[in-house]
């Protein structure tokens, strides 16, 4: 890895590079606090996609995971998109290879394909429409009742949508390495220890956790609930990076990260946390690593993303 020159102020240098490069920094809520604090926009997958679609910047620096940077490139073919660490992947995207997904789709040619945005560009190109946790219910409900649905790659989000909408769906059996690790037993223990606390959870969590939740929603939905609800203590069952924004928005409230099954830091995404302020600076300085896509693949993935944005 390239080294950052000693003695420089990374915050000042990043601000200078943003001006010099006409760059915008888009960061997911799961990034380290320092990265969130230098970002021009912080959001979940839907918000980041919408922001990427409308940015006037020449350079998009994506502090997120690979599929998010791919989405930005799909929407902005003429702009340079850089990802501070190309190894920042996603267990959901990795667990749904396009060839295997394509084979499943071929066995069910009558199914309407909805793919969660946490997938590769190649899987997006095989889909009829993309969704995020923010708009998934709306998109599922938009499909005619007579049309069967194939949903990928998150089985937990899919199962939640089946329960929420009443629509039976064929589900790809993928999971998020973070959200599947939360322990029902330890969450119940926390609720007993903090009877005044409300549990808020992301729908990527296992059903055993969701059944105890007072509110289920996207990352942005969880943040808005924390801000608007009267509860002063919340147990948060999603990646712990969101706690930074929750604490900034609600300094008088207590936020307790939901515990994983072990004493590890498994409630932190190992892919999101590959990015550091140093890598972000180097990516802006060198305009690399750059995310690129073959034009045929980009166009194939663009149509279902545009359908999602229209429905959102």
C-alpha positions in Angstrom: 0.0 0.0 0.0 1.2 3.5 -0.8 2.2 5.6 2.2 0.6 8.9 3.3 3.3 11.6 3.6 4.1 12.3 7.2 2.9 15.5 8.9 0.0 16.3 6.6 -3.5 17.2 7.9 -5.7 14.6 6.3 -8.9 16.6 6.8 -7.3 19.7 5.2 -5.9 17.7 2.3 -9.1 15.9 1.6 -11.0 19.3 1.6 -8.4 20.7 -0.9 -8.6 17.6 -3.1 -12.4 17.9 -3.2 -12.0 21.4 -4.6 -9.2 20.6 -7.0 -10.8 17.5 -8.4 -14.4 18.7 -8.3 -15.0 15.6 -6.3 -17.8 14.5 -4.1 -17.5 12.0 -1.3 -20.4 9.7 -0.9 -20.3 7.6 2.3 -22.5 4.9 3.8 -23.7 5.1 7.4 -21.5 2.1 8.2 -18.2 3.9 7.5 -15.8 5.0 10.3 -16.8 8.3 12.0 -13.9 10.3 10.5 -15.0 9.3 7.0 -18.6 10.1 7.7 -17.4 13.5 8.9 -15.6 14.4 5.7 -18.3 13.1 3.4 -20.5 15.4 1.3 -23.4 13.0 1.6 -24.1 10.2 4.0 -26.9 7.7 3.4 -28.1 4.2 2.8 -28.1 2.4 -0.5 -31.2 4.2 -1.9 -30.1 7.7 -0.9 -26.6 7.0 -2.2 -28.0 5.8 -5.5 -30.2 8.9 -5.8 -27.3 11.2 -4.9 -25.0 9.4 -7.4 -27.6 9.9 -10.1 -27.7 13.7 -9.7 -24.3 14.8 -8.7 -22.6 17.4 -10.8 -19.1 16.4 -9.6 -16.5 15.1 -12.1 -15.2 12.5 -9.6 -17.2 10.3 -7.2 -15.3 9.0 -4.3 -17.3 6.2 -2.9 -16.8 5.3 0.8 -18.9 2.2 0.7 -18.6 -1.3 -0.7 -17.9 -2.4 -4.3 -21.5 -2.9 -5.5 -22.3 0.7 -4.4 -19.4 2.1 -6.4 -20.5 0.0 -9.3 -24.0 1.5 -9.1 -22.5 5.0 -9.1 -20.5 4.1 -12.3 -23.6 2.6 -13.9 -25.4 5.8 -13.4 -22.5 8.0 -14.3 -20.5 6.5 -17.2 -18.6 9.7 -18.0 -17.5 10.3 -14.4 -14.5 8.8 -12.7 -15.6 6.6 -9.8 -12.9 5.6 -7.2 -13.2 3.2 -4.3 -10.5 3.6 -1.6 -10.1 -0.1 -1.2 -11.2 -2.5 -4.1 -11.4 -5.3 -1.6 -14.4 -3.7 0.1 -16.9 -6.3 -1.0 -20.2 -7.6 0.4 -21.1 -11.1 1.6 -24.5 -10.8 -0.1 -23.0 -9.9 -3.5 -20.3 -12.5 -3.2 -22.8 -15.2 -2.3 -24.9 -14.7 -5.5 -22.6 -15.4 -8.5 -24.2 -14.3 -11.7 -23.8 -17.6 -13.5 -25.6 -19.5 -10.7 -28.3 -16.8 -10.4 -28.7 -16.9 -14.2 -29.2 -20.6 -14.1 -31.9 -20.3 -11.4 -33.6 -17.6 -13.4 -33.6 -19.8 -16.5 -35.4 -22.5 -14.6 -38.2 -20.0 -13.7 -38.6 -18.0 -16.9 -42.1 -16.8 -15.8 -40.8 -15.1 -12.6 -40.4 -11.4 -12.3 -36.9 -10.8 -10.9 -36.4 -8.3 -8.1 -32.8 -8.0 -6.9 -31.7 -6.3 -3.7 -29.1 -3.6 -4.6 -26.5 -5.6 -2.6 -25.5 -7.6 -5.7 -23.0 -7.3 -8.5 -23.7 -5.4 -11.7 -23.9 -8.8 -13.5 -26.8 -9.9 -11.3 -28.5 -6.5 -11.7 -28.3 -7.0 -15.5 -30.3 -10.2 -15.0 -33.0 -8.4 -13.0 -36.3 -6.7 -13.9 -35.9 -4.2 -11.1 -33.6 -3.4 -8.2 -34.8 -2.5 -4.7 -33.3 -1.3 -1.5 -34.5 -2.0 2.1 -36.1 1.5 1.9 -38.3 0.8 -1.1 -38.5 -3.0 -1.3 -42.0 -3.3 0.0 -43.3 -0.7 -2.4 -41.6 -2.4 -5.3 -42.9 -5.9 -4.4 -46.4 -4.5 -4.1 -46.0 -2.9 -7.6 -45.7 -6.4 -9.3 -49.1 -7.7 -10.5 -50.5 -10.4 -8.2 -50.6 -12.9 -11.1 -46.8 -12.7 -11.7 -44.6 -14.9 -9.5 -41.5 -13.2 -8.1 -37.9 -14.3 -7.8 -36.1 -12.3 -5.1 -32.4 -12.2 -4.5 -30.0 -12.3 -2.8 -31.0 -11.7 0.8 -33.3 -14.4 2.2 -34.0 -12.5 5.4 -35.1 -9.4 3.7 -37.1 -11.6 1.3 -38.8 -13.5 4.2 -39.6 -10.2 5.9 -41.2 -8.9 2.6 -43.2 -12.2 2.2 -44.6 -11.6 5.7 -45.2 -7.9 5.2 -46.9 -8.1 1.7 -48.4 -11.6 1.7 -46.6 -12.3 -1.6 -45.0 -15.7 -1.9 -41.6 -15.4 -3.5 -38.8 -17.7 -4.6 -35.8 -16.6 -2.5 -32.1 -16.8 -3.2 -30.5 -18.1 0.0 -28.0 -15.3 0.7 -27.4 -13.5 4.0 -25.4 -10.5 5.3 -22.4 -11.5 7.4 -23.2 -8.8 9.9 -27.0 -9.0 10.3 -27.1 -12.8 10.5 -24.8 -12.8 13.5 -27.0 -10.9 16.0 -28.0 -13.2 18.9 -31.7 -13.5 19.9 -30.7 -14.7 23.4 -28.4 -11.8 24.0 -30.9 -9.3 22.7 -33.6 -10.7 25.0 -31.1 -10.4 27.9 -30.5 -6.7 26.9 -34.2 -6.0 26.8 -34.6 -7.5 30.3 -31.7 -5.4 31.5 -33.1 -2.3 29.8 -36.9 -2.7 30.0 -37.3 1.0 28.9 -35.3 0.5 25.7 -36.8 0.0 22.3 -35.3 -2.5 19.9 -34.9 -1.2 16.3 -33.7 -3.6 13.6 -32.8 -3.8 9.9 -34.8 -6.3 7.9 -31.6 -8.2 6.9 -31.7 -9.6 10.5 -32.9 -13.1 11.1 -36.6 -13.5 11.8 -35.8 -14.6 15.4 -34.4 -11.1 16.0 -37.1 -9.2 14.1 -39.9 -10.8 16.1 -38.6 -8.8 19.2 -38.3 -5.5 17.3 -40.3 -2.4 18.1 -39.5 -1.0 14.7 -38.0 -2.6 11.5 -36.6 -0.4 8.8 -33.8 0.6 6.5 -30.7 2.2 7.9 -32.2 5.7 7.2 -35.5 4.5 8.6 -33.8 3.4 11.8 -32.1 6.8 12.1 -35.3 8.7 11.5 -37.1 6.6 14.1 -34.4 7.3 16.6 -34.7 11.0 16.0 -38.5 11.2 16.0 -39.5 8.7 18.6 -39.9 9.6 22.2 -37.8 6.7 23.4 -34.6 7.8 25.1 -32.9 4.4 25.0 -32.6 2.2 21.9 -31.0 -1.1 21.2 -29.8 -1.0 17.5 -29.7 -4.2 15.5 -27.7 -3.2 12.5 -24.1 -2.4 11.7 -22.6 -0.2 14.5 -21.4 2.6 12.2 -24.9 4.1 12.2 -24.5 4.9 15.9 -22.3 7.8 15.0 -25.1 9.7 13.2 -27.6 8.7 15.8 -25.5 10.1 18.6 -24.9 13.3 16.7 -28.6 13.7 15.9 -29.8 12.7 19.4 -27.1 13.7 22.0 -29.5 13.1 24.9 -30.4 9.5 24.0 -28.6 6.3 24.8 -27.9 3.9 21.9 -26.9 0.3 22.6 -25.4 -1.8 19.8 -27.1 -5.2 19.5 -24.6 -7.9 20.5 -23.5 -10.7 18.2 -23.4 -14.3 19.2 -19.8 -14.1 20.5 -17.6 -11.4 22.0 -16.2 -10.4 18.6 -16.8 -7.2 16.8 -19.1 -9.0 14.3 -21.6 -6.2 14.4 -19.1 -4.2 12.4 -18.9 -4.9 8.6 -15.4 -6.1 7.8 -15.8 -4.9 4.2 -17.1 -1.4 5.1 -14.3 -1.0 7.7 -11.6 -1.7 5.1 -11.8 2.0 4.2 -9.7 4.4 6.3 -9.2 8.2 6.1 -5.7 7.5 4.8 -7.0 5.3 1.9 -9.6 7.9 1.1 -6.9 10.6 0.8 -4.8 8.4 -1.4 -7.7 7.5 -3.7 -8.5 11.2 -4.1 -4.9 12.1 -4.7 -4.2 9.3 -7.2 -7.7 9.0 -8.6 -7.4 5.3 -8.0 -8.4 2.5 -7.6 -11.0 3.3 -10.3 -14.2 1.3 -10.8 -14.9 0.6 -14.4 -17.5 -1.6 -16.3 -17.9 -2.9 -19.8 -20.5 -0.7 -21.6 -22.7 -3.7 -22.4 -22.8 -4.8 -18.8 -23.4 -1.2 -17.6 -26.4 -0.7 -19.9 -27.8 -4.1 -18.9 -27.6 -3.1 -15.2 -28.8 0.5 -15.8 -32.4 -0.3 -16.9 -33.5 -2.1 -13.6 -31.8 0.6 -11.5 -33.6 3.3 -13.4 -36.9 1.4 -12.9 -36.1 1.4 -9.1 -35.4 5.2 -9.1 -38.7 5.9 -11.0 -40.6 3.8 -8.5 -38.9 5.5 -5.6 
